[in-house]
């Protein structure tokens, strides 16, 4: 495999940046048109119809985890996380073991 020179790398990077900038400008120009919105909505509907079963299967497989997340968020909104931990220790342990607090929240008591 041949070596790529620094000059060629810089040329590729600048052309990539220009291309991304032009794509962004084009998107900004077209995003508010009715035709663009209708196409996007239709694509979203088609995607949803094609993947409805996949979403259902994902939800069924992760029902307990999703339920625990929703329950936790509800109690956080009420400001009573400590009470939730006492009331549902199994849900708390499920979220703790899956790394939910490390990924999304700094601590369960906030």
N, C-alpha and C positions, 0 to 999 in steps of 0.2 A: 504494500500500500504506500502511496506516495505521501510525502510531507506537504502540508499546506502552509504556505508562507504567511507571515503576520499581515502583509499587505492584502493578501487575498481574504484573510479572515476579517479584516476591517472593512473591506469592500462588501463582503457578504452581510456583515452586521448592519452597515448603513443602508444597504438595499432592503434588508428585512425591516428595519425601522421605518423607512419610507413607505414600504408596502402596508405595514400595520397602520401608519398614520393615515394613508389614503383610504383604507378600509374603514377606519373610525370616522373620518369625515363623511364618507358615503353613508354610513349608518346614521350619523347625526342628521344628515340631510333627509334621509328617507323615513326615519322612524315615526314621524308624525303624519305620514300620508295615510289615507283611508285604505288604499290598496295594500300597503305593507301590513297594516294592522289586521286586515281581513285574512291575508295569507298566513300571518303568524297565528291567529286564532284557529284557522282551519288546521294548520299543522299541529297545534296543541291538541285539538279534538281528536285528530287521527292518531297521534301518539298515545293519547289516553285510551282510546278504543283498542288499539293493538296490544297495549300492555296492562289492561285491566286485570287479567288473570294473574299476571306476574305480581302486581301490587297486592292482590288479595292473598296470594300464597305467602308473600313476604310478611304481611300483617299476621296471618295465621301462625306462622312459624315464630314470630317475635311478639306475640300477644302479651305475654307476661311482662316483658321488658318495656314495651310501649305503655302499658297500663301503669307500671311503676313510675316511668318518666312523667306521665301526665299527672299522676297523683302528687308526685314531688313538686312539680311546677305549681299546682293548685295551692299546696300548703305554703310554698315560698311566697306566693302572691298574698296570702292571708297573713304572712309573717309568723307562722306557727310551725316551723320545721321541727323543733324539738318534740312537739306533741305528735307530729307525724311519725318521727322515729320511734317513739314509744308505742304508738298505735299499730304501726306496720313494720316491725323489725325485719321481716322476711323481704319486703320490697326494698328496704334500705340496704340490706346485705346484697341483694341482687344488683342494685346499682353500684354499690361499692366494689363488688367483685368484677363487674364489667368495666370498671375504670371511668364511669360516668362523671364522677366528681373531679377527676384529674383532667379530663378532656374539656368539659363544658363549664364547670363551676369551680371557683377557687376553694370553697368549703361548703359542707352541707348546712352549716348554721347561719349562712348569710342570706 
